[in-house]
Each structure stands twice: as structure tokens, then as C-alpha cells.
Amino acid sequence: MNYQYPDDRGHFGEYGGRYVAETLMPALLELEQAYAEAKHDPEFQREFDYYLRNYVGRPSPLYFAERLTEELGGAKIYLKREDLNHTGAHKVNNTVGQILLARRMGKKKVIAETGAGQHGVATATVAALFGMECEVFMGKEDIRRQALNVFRMKLLGAKVIEVASGTATLKDAMNDALRHWVTHVRDTFYVIGTVAGPHPYPELVRDFQSVIGNEAKQQLQEAEGCLPDAAVACIGGGSNAMGLFYPFVNDTEVRLLGVEAAGLGVDTDKHAASISAGSTGVLHGNKTYLLQDDDGQIQHAHSISAGLDYPGVGPEHALLNDIERAEYVAVTDDEALEAFQKLTRIEGIISALETAHAIAQVMKIAPTLDKDKILLVSLSGRGDKDMHTVADALEERLKV
Amino acid sequence: MVKMSRIATTFAALKQRRETALIPFVTAGDPDLDATAELILTLADAGADLIELGVPFSDPMADGPTIQAASERALAAGTTLAGVLQLVTQVRKKTQTPLILMGYYNPVFCYGAEQFVRDAAAAGVDALLLVDLPPEESGEISAVMRESGIDLVTLLAPTTPPERMKRLAAAAEGYLYYVSMTGVTGGQKISPEAIRVAVEELKKVAAVPVAVGFGITTAEDARAVGAFADGVVVGSALVKIIEENGQSEELLSKVAKFIVELKHELTAPAN
């Protein structure tokens, strides 16, 4: 397989592109140019590697989850520990890359959108590190759900801007971030948190996150001397999944498995499974799978995890789905909660609720596979931020 | 022989009369489609030269709070893209004022872009202005638009570099929409002098008339911008009147009064 996407106009097959207002078009062309130069500049790569190693704490460990493997009685399960990164999730890989790019472009201010708050915290962190002004747009509903991360961002010196429009969640935060960017585009760099948005964001976020898959590939080679049989990751916008998948795209013997949030079920109107149950459309600068009605109005997404609560998905996942290079399934809130508790009790790892969706899928497939098979799983983030949500969900059950 | 479009005819007539086009914007379906039908006729009677009809969208990323709210009201009232086309069909029987549908690409894409263009032409739509469909992405719609005789209006912004501006302006259809500031609709106070410099440059290379919009809220703004632009778009300020008087019997008379005032500034000698 010779996989080369995006094309020179930022398209992943029919997906991706640059569906933005003219005011932003020159900024995107400038960013594309700056990134193309940085990508081939050894000095930029050296700097990126330096901060990933010494500031983020990379390489992150690849951990053989022996007890989980025994318990499930099938394939060997390896966890790529992105939860052990500085700030507690994979998000920081991308924000380090983008802040270095922003600095290279001479920008002094950065903005970001955030859902669970992990990307907001990761952006506020690198903004503090490089002395840049930082504003984070966050839905009112998410501010309520993720109070801890809001406080972290404020401590880091960022201004958190409450977004009350629309559904007051991640998609609306992105709308308001784009509105702010249109107004301040001349001096502001927009740090997008996932592999979505207009070109070149899906490409550059994927590239910065590919450190996940590249390291895991090498670590698994050392541990087992082979490739995994499958790579599994949860998907909201899809940045940790894209980072895990991309280095394996040409290794067609490796199954790529993306796990979306099924919320209360993909046959209900409360889920966030854009690929499993959505249709093609254009939102936030790119063409991709979306949750929308017949008239092209975007619908509410729902997931117990704020980070997956988005009615779209990165355009490259849409392509990987259509060319059948990756498979996409969906896991419900309940299944994710179950997996969350199992991993906690059996391995002593409290993962993010987002990550628990990937674990839930592993719990479904590992027992069906032979013991010599290997599952590589992105443990994308830690669960401290979700304690309130989990407590609420569990207490409600205990009351019955 | 090619028949001159309603838009071209309108601008040619205005030029002869030494007037600047007044282009009001209203969101279709705010407060409901029947009211919009009456509003369109009122606008045309009161002096609107072209009318931009906003197609409501759930995620209007280029709009400020006023038009966001109008979009929400229109969607809550059950407005669909098919409904907007029916509205145009209906009012087209009563007015020849050019009607431009303005909005976002997704509803059009979901309708089926080619089918939409054909249906829009049949309904009597004169042009489309799709805020998030830059020339780089308009390939899948531009061919069928040319065939159907509707214009795809190009937007240019203060951030557009000169080389790009020249290229896009030369290829423009209908009229050019110059975005008066970096921002969303209904944004901060405009600076007519900065706009004048940009618009005068633009007119040297433009193949079509140049209209200016975003942030023009008062008769004074309209007069200042009308002195050098071929057209002036007023959106949020008008939508605000509809927001405040949507259920009132005085809605049409208040809207008419505002339009008459604006048009007066665009017909009176500018200097």
C-alpha cells in the first residue's frame, strides 16, 4: 500500500479541504507554507524532539497488561501509556508542536477550543512555557463537567472563555474559537486540538501525534519482535487514534480499530458516533462524517466523556473508513464505565473515560483471539478529571 | 445573445442614476417564512435594490450574536432549505428585485449541490453567497451554476493579499462582496477610510460591482461607505429590528422606515 494523503490541496480523497471564510484563507495558506518548511527543517524537528523528551517525558512506556490479558484469556494486550505524559494525556504532543510553529511564525497569542479540558490544559501549559498569551474557549456545559481542568487552565495563566451558544459543548467552543480567530487572525495562532478543522490542521496534528505510533512500533518490536495484530484507540475528533494508526497505515496486516462513543446507543439520538451512524457533510472547515439531520443541520452529540462529545470526526478517519483500511465501531456509556472500573481494579490504572471506550472494545475482542495475537491499545489519558462524572454515574446506580 | 442577469441590470440602472445599491440582509424564516415573504416585498418597496436572504444554519461560524440568534429562531420555526426555495418561488411572482441566498455550504451540500442549484434557478434565485465555500473548494458547484445562470458571489477580506485579490476579482460573477473588517457579522465599529483605500484598489481590478458589508449599522456608515462602494450591505442592524419587533404589528413599518433612511443616504449627493 502506498498511502499518500492529504493531496496538495489538503484533501483526503473526497474529505478534508479548506471550507472557511475568506478572512481566514490567507492565514491558512501562510500556516501551510510555514508547516511545510518546518517539517523539513532538522532544527525544528530537533527542537520538537527535545521538548517531547525533556518536558513531556517521552518516550511514554509500552506496558504489557499481564493481568488484563490473563483475565480476558485471549490476545496479549499492550498499553501505550500516553496517560503518563506531562499534563496527563496525548494532547500535549500536538500542543508542543503547534506552539513551536506559532513561535516560528512570530505569533504572540494563542487560542484553543476544548471539550474535556485536556487540550485546553495542554495549550495553556505550553503557552506558559513559552510566555504566550492564551485564551481557551470552552462550552458552558463542559465547564460544569470539568471544573478541575478549568481551574488548572486558570492557574497556568490562561483565560477561559465560556461559550453558551448552541449546545454549549465542544462544537460550539470551536465555533466561537473560529469567530475569535477571524477577528484577531493577524496576531493570533489557533491551536486546534484534533485532526479536524481546515487544511493543514488534520495533517499537522496527525504528524505531531504520530510519535505515539512510531514509538509503540519500535517498543513492540523490542518486546515481541513483531507488529501488533491490531491497533485500538478511542475516537472523538480522532487525534490519538490517528497518531497511533498512521505509522501502521502501510502495514496492511495490522488491523486498525477506531472506537467511537455510542452514548446511550447508536440507535438512539444520544451518541457521538459520526462514522458508525453519521453522513457526509461540511463543518469547521472540513468535509467529513457528521451527525446531522436531512437538512444539513448539525445535531447534538452525546457521550459520558466530554472529549468524545463532538458531532464530527477528522477527515482522514472518514477516508480510512471508506477505503476499508480502518474499522470503526462504537461503545456505549455503560460499556465504557464497566471497562473503566475493570482496568482500575485489575491493573491499577485509572484511565480517562475517553480511553475507557478503547478498553471496552479490547474487552470484547481479546477473548475471541488466540493467545499469540497482540493488541496494541492507546491509553490516551488519565482519569483524574473524570472523578466527578464517574462518581455521579456509579452513585446513581447504587441508589437503585 | 446572452440575456443580462437581474443583478447586472440592477447595477447598470443604479449607475446611470448615480446611486449606490442598498442590499439589506434578512434571515429567511425569522420569525417565520410567511413573515419573510412580507418583509421581502416591504424591503423592495422601501428602496432595497438587491436582497440577501440568509439560509439558517445550526453552526453559523462567520456570524455575530445577532444573526446567530436569528438563525436559531428560524430553525426553531421549522425553516428548511426547501422551504426557503418555496418562499423565493412565491415572492418572485411579485417582485423582480434580485434575491441572493447567503449561508453556509453544508445545507446546500446535503440537499445535493447540483440539484440545489437547478432548483434555486427555477425558483428565481439570482446568486449564491456561501461564506465557507472559498474558490479553492467551489469546483463541485461552479460548473452547474454557470450552466444554470446563477452567480456565485466571491467574498474578499482585508486579509486577502493583493495578488489573490486581483485573481479572484477578475474572475468574479454578479458582484463582489468586500468584508469591511476582520471579524464576524455585526462586529465592531467600521473605519470607512481604511475600507475606501481597499475598495478603490479592488475596483481597479474587479470585473463586477463591489459591495461592502459586515458592521455597517447606521445611516452615517451607509453614507460614508456608499460614497465609494457600488453597494452597501446592511444585515445585523436590520435583523435587530426584526428581533425586537418580530411579533409586533409595527414590524413592517419600522423596517420600511429604516430602509427609506438608508436609501436616502445612498441617493443623496455623496459629497
Interface residues (C-beta under 8 A of the other chain):
Chain A: R9 G17 R18 Y19 V20 A21 E22 T23 L24 M25 P26 A27 S165 G166 K171 D172 N175 L178 R179 V182 T183 H184 V185 R186 S279 T280 G281 V282 L283 H284 G285 K287 L290 Q292 D294 D295 G296 Q297 I298
Chain B: F57 S58 D59 P60 M61 A62 D63 G64 P65 Q68 L75 T80 L81 A82 Y104 Y105 N106 P107 V108 F109 C110 Y111 V131 D132 L133 P134 E136 E137 T154 L155 L156 A157 P158 T159 T160 P161 R164 V179 T182 G183 V184 G187
